[in-house]
Amino acid sequence: MQVVGVTTQQEVYVVSRERKFRINEILVIEDPALNHPRGEVVETLSYNRLIPMGLDRSLVDTQVIRSLEQIGYDIGSDELNLAKLRLFSEAPHPVRTGCPVREPRFDEVRGLLVKTTPAEGMVLGEIRGTEALADTLDEDLRDQVHIVEDGAMRPQSGVPFLFDIRAMQQYPHIGIFGGSGSGKSFGLRVMLEELMKLGIPTVVFDPHFEMDFSETVPELEAYAPDFTNRWVAVQIGQHVGIDFSSLSTRDLQGLLGAAGGSVTESMVNVVQMLHRKKDSFRTFSDRLNNVAQALEEGKQGLERRLHGGDIDPVEAEKLKDLLTLYQQYNSLPLSSLKGVQWRLNRLEKAGLFQQDIRPIERALEQGRLVVVQGSAWLLQVFATYVIGALYRKRREYKDARMNGEDGRFFPPFLIVTDEAHNFAPKGVDSPAKAILKEIAQEGRKYGVFLVFATQRPTLLDETITAQLNTKFVFRTVRGTDIATLREETDLTPEEGKRLPYLRSGDTFVSSAVFGRTVFMRVRAAYTRSPHVTNPFEELQSIRQEQDENVLNVLLARLPLFDTDLLDAVTHVNRECGLRWDVPRLKQELDRLAAEGRIAKKESPLATRYDAVR
Ligand SMILES: Nc1ncnc2c1ncn2[C@@H]1O[C@H](COP(=O)(O)OP(=O)(O)OP(=O)(O)O)[C@@H](O)[C@H]1O
């Protein structure tokens, strides 16, 4: 291998007759005057005489070809491999043309590729293009990952990609971007496994109900850490919720805003007038309902009932209270009261006020990963509250320490979410946005970090995007998203061009920690989501199971006549948990007969179904 063509301080072309170049591999240029600079292959090309004019002009210009001829290559008959090598650091003067080029030993490039140890960092995958370094790899970096490629699992064959979690103190927050099916969720799962391994307190918002770590991938049983006590899943309304009495008036306004529809000025006014500190859900909603009733009946209506005679003293007392409320609040529009009532009831019906967030706090204090599950809208409402509450706890502890007080310990933690653009959308307001922006900007001071995944970087709030110091960029096809990612990362034009063609699971990691982009393949996850079955296979197996059950019940009752199916349908329904009527049973019998699983004989009087002989 040697340098050819016109060189610059940043880039050179390298040629080889025998060796094919791998994209992203690292090579050493033996130019002693420049202290043997190292570079990464950013484009490759094989040149064959059968396609004499097929050279890609973006890669090789006539200068290169001329120089190849000058140093003895026969352009007409040799097959030549060419690569564009980008130097890691700019050279003080251009590289000498003709310099020999060689593969590095691992110790020469370790500093560029590995920033931590497998025990301390997140072991996320394998760096692409590092196969040639496998032989000289340090012992502690061998056999760290398995890779699934082309449907098969293989052991590690290059350098593992380790992410130094401690560097987040300096370079906080992670973004994970990629189109549908690009491997984003898979990458998130691997990251969460590593956080569990390291015992880092983490809250994950899981709108897809897919983050479950109880099922180990069979091939990796021998390698998978035991995650049993490392994570817990909680459902909003069932295990966790909001302690209403801890809400401030502002919190409550925020929650109502998240419950759906827009909250008008006048509704905000209603909440400000009616909410009292330490109100329980009951006290607040009773007050709200009473005021609404008072306004609905009006002063005259209430007085008419009060003085209409024939009412018991309790009722009279109540009417007087309502009259007082009327006098106090008759300036509030009834429609706004109703708006607040509707939103409050929606939250209550979802079970939001029946629990509190203690299970989450407890799990974080134990260094666990907490998966919070709920429907998309409820998750947003709850996330706003829980993130605010947890962040406050951590901040209070750190601030107390800073002031020399003891404070109650609350751990640093990570907040992880897929579909992050729903939580913090660009250009439009959302309930969680204010607190997430604050964490994006200030969280580092307190040890609170974000891991945000989204298919649509263009739709994510730009202040937050700019604060994501490490970005994992998976396959992205949409032009606007590619443009956003190009702007927000140090991806080169060549890398940008590759984005639409990346395989699922391959990703560029653009990180301030590395100071450059690293291309890697996410490792095989130890665990898998319980519902990874193909929906069509699921459909087929459910059908088969149902057919078996129904046939079992029917076989004992054959022969059956279509004129007398009532008894059979009752049995089938009871024993198979179905709700068929007689026509439906007849349709199913006809289908089973058509499939040859039972026999069917028609006569002028009735159709007879029987066992197949
Ligand atoms: N690193 C990997 N190694 C092996 N297979 C992978 C890898 N990453 C992803 N895959 C496979 O690719 C498919 C798509 O991955 P994944 O579900 O993570 O996509 P996604 O980007 O999250 O898409 P969506 O946003 O639509 O959920 C999955 O079937 C997964 O098994």
The ligand as a Gaussian input file, in Angstrom:
#p B3LYP/6-31G(d) Opt

LIG

0 1
 N      -27.512000      -4.693000      16.126000
 C      -28.361000      -5.532000      15.580000
 N      -28.009000      -6.797000      15.351000
 C      -28.898000      -7.653000      14.806000
 N      -30.142000      -7.342000      14.443000
 C      -30.548000      -6.095000      14.633000
 C      -29.686000      -5.130000      15.209000
 N      -30.364000      -3.982000      15.277000
 C      -31.584000      -4.223000      14.772000
 N      -31.691000      -5.479000      14.376000
 C      -32.904000      -6.072000      13.799000
 O      -33.502000      -5.128000      12.920000
 C      -34.901000      -5.027000      13.136000
 C      -35.338000      -3.584000      13.365000
 O      -34.742000      -3.065000      14.534000
 P      -35.500000      -2.108000      15.537000
 O      -36.813000      -2.685000      15.933000
 O      -34.569000      -1.783000      16.624000
 O      -35.765000      -0.863000      14.625000
 P      -36.194000       0.597000      15.030000
 O      -35.208000       1.493000      14.443000
 O      -36.420000       0.709000      16.476000
 O      -37.553000       0.759000      14.304000
 P      -38.899000       1.394000      14.856000
 O      -38.582000       2.805000      15.148000
 O      -39.840000       1.186000      13.731000
 O      -39.255000       0.604000      16.088000
 C      -35.223000      -5.916000      14.324000
 O      -35.885000      -7.052000      13.851000
 C      -33.914000      -6.295000      14.925000
 O      -33.925000      -7.636000      15.324000

